[in-house]
């Protein structure tokens, strides 16, 4: 068990959170990976009605759901549990969604939980390759890992470095640490269909404000790495935040693009009309870009498209998974939050 990404919180709070987050997993079949994400990680969040959100990685989703249906059939919508069982559950997740099945509104020990179950292969593909830009986006923001048999936290370092690189490419020459984390956070919301009508319009700002220290602990090592490489300069502000200056010339932009997943670089090369040249290893690729602005716009379009497709697919899959009553409740909660933010 390894609690991570907690800064500015007491050791007692860390241990209490880790114990609370881990205890719920005892009622489920074993998992290879588990992390908690979302508003329950806000250090100042004392709302007892907040749903605690999990991503669970398992080796065989169909087998896992088969076991969980025996233990916790009430976690699933009745039509899925009775009509198709684990076969239907995984089919909807894979064919309609992006490989994740969510069970929301699960009550246990006086608290409410939501957990998404995904195969380890799909989880790794998204973290390493940004295949759907869905789960990788969750792991670019603060999480608390409570089970990690496959060392996903180490693998995720590539995802964090790539997210930092993408954000720097999209930012101007001067910005604050808070601006950077807002841009990182926004990567996985660009094009998200839920942001149009069913999400708090201030969501990104609230996430960054509520979890600033957690973002800082995640990205500080990579910022220092990039400073050592002369890609940017860091300086402290009056309120002890970091002010960032970056060189916006083409060579720096090229370095930032080179840190992105190969599949993203391939798409950028095709869209920019440039050829991909292979370095002698045959596995490392280098993307030619003619302008920083062009590369930034191209990257933004690619990520927006990926997020739009994956969020739409997952939204449909999620509504089917929870059934009529659950879907109505879930959408109503989302729209209520959105409505309050617009008011």
Secondary structure by P-SEA (a helix, b strand, c coil): ccccccccccaaaaaaaaaaaaaaacccccccbbbbbccccccccccccbbbbbbbbbccaaaaaaaaaacccccccccccccccaaaaaaaacccccccccccccccccccbbbbbbcaaaaaaaacccccaaaaaaaacbbbbccccccccccaaaaaaaaaaaaaaaccccccaaaaaaaaaacccccccccccccccaaaaaaaaacaaaaaaacaaaaaaaaaaccbbbbbccccbbbbbbbccaaaaaaaaaaccaaaaaaaaaaacbbbbbcccccbbbbbbccaaaaaaaaaaaaaaaaaaaaaaaaaaaaaaacaaaaaaaaaaaaaaaaaaac
